[in-house]
Amino acid sequence: MLSFRVFVWDRDQLENINQKLGVGLKSIREDLNAIAGISIYRDGFRVLPYGEPDDDWLRLDLRRVQNPSVRLSNNQITGYIKIGADTNPGLRDQSNREGLQHNEAFADLQEILKLSLSKLEALRFKAKQASSEKLSPRARGMFDAPDVEALRAQLMQKLKPDDEAIKLFDETAQQWEEQIVRIREVLSRYHSLATLGSVNRQSGARHAPAALDHPEPNCTGARNHSGLDGQSVR
């Protein structure tokens, strides 16, 4: 018997989290990079190196290259699997204690996770399509950060995870998204000033209206993650 829990984040929509938390895209990206991947716990104890940074033990980045519009990459996922020494005797440690033996039981574990992720990917892709259809072309593209995950997956296939080119690519993509957020903030401030001036001219009052003393909170934003829980028998 094993159980697992997985969360998926759309990294091209992190500005929604930034609007809610106000901590900055760089900090959000660093936090997500730190927890990316799926860890394994046996009887409550962590099994290394699964879930460590750049440990793509399910080969999700390579899998994504084949279908980048649907498949998830390793840095979009965080989660864990719970196994037991008695309930999963086939999942045995390597002699050097650096991971599990690559036997039939381990291959079955990988296949279970990939099949489950395929179900989640299909639901996620369908939901994103439905959301895109509700938006007008103008609303969908004016200030949206480009989806660079497909290009990153190609780089990951051809280069090593710690290659300097990949680091430079991530930094450039991050700066791009931060610049878009700053542009939005500037436009929002100008819009607020223009609205205030219009209200004052119409009212002719010497003081700002009471409604402006207690502005409504910004409730825009959307959920940015999907979740997956599952159980499987041996």
Buried (B, 14 or more C-beta within 10 A) or exposed (E): EBEBBBBBBBBBBBBBBBBEEEEEBBEBBEEBBEBBBBBBBBEEEEBEBBBEBBBBBBEBBBBBBEEBEBBBBBBBBBBBBBBBEEBBEBBEEEEEEEBBEEEEBBEBBEEBBBEBBBEBBEEBBEEBEEEEEEEEEEEEEEEBBEBBBBEBBBBBEEEEBEEEEBEEBBEEBBEEBBEBBEEBEEEEEEEEEEEEEEBBEEEEEEEEEEEEEEEEEEEEEEEBEBEBEBEBEE
